[in-house]
Amino acid sequence: MDLFGRSWAALRAAVGALGDEDFGRPSGCAGWLVRDLVCHLVIDAQDVLITLVTPADAEPTADAVTYWSVRESPPDGTDPLDALIVRLAAAYGEPGLLRFHLDDVGAAAGRAAELADPGGRVSTQDMVLTVGDYLSAYVLEWTLHHLDLVAYVPGVQGPPEEGLVRSRAMLEEIAGVAFPASFSDTDVLLVGTGRRAASDAETRALGALGARLPFVIG
């Protein structure tokens, strides 16, 4: 619960530190500009708010790790929601409007998470989770997108260390693998999810695991 709040606050602060010109830079999400990624974060914040007010009586069917799955292929831009986000981001026009909307909805999502009962149960995407597990799952989302945000934007603070550590552990558990100890947490997340190619030295260290990359998490 606390790590959700810290990771989300750090990501929103990073968006707040962007200059207007940064919204037109590429992001670490292939095919998305920074403005598209920030628009996606607005949708994410809305999803958090919706889920936290969607209680469930059934027993949990997923936890923070099994909430995620490994997809067969990365997004190719043909998904209707992905295409909608690009159009929505462009419709904002002024970066300040998009920044304000994220700050407004994002702060509400953060407050809702603080007030939520971690033992309560919520329903989302045909799954039932405890609130604690649901918010813990989002630590991976915030951390990966924080890395995406700063990928081509110099001088903006990256995700908190504890979020990187937890996200690496989650990725390894989701994929059922262990990355070499020589890899930093950031490198595991970037290389492991296909956000950058492995160097020659990293490829050697990965061995047979390299042939299974990337793990597309969704």
Secondary structure, 3 states (H helix, E strand, C coil): CHHHHHHHHHHHHHHHCCCHHHHHCECCCCCCEHHHHHHHHHHHHHHHHHHHCCECCCCCCCCCCCCCCEECCCCCCCCHHHHHHHHHHHHHCCHHHHHHHHHHHHHHHHHHHHHCCCCCEEEECCEEEEHHHHHHHHHHHHHHHHHHHHCCCCCCCCCCHHHHHHHHHHHHHHHCCCCCCCCCHHHHHHHHCCCCCCCHHHHHHHHHHHHHCCCEEC
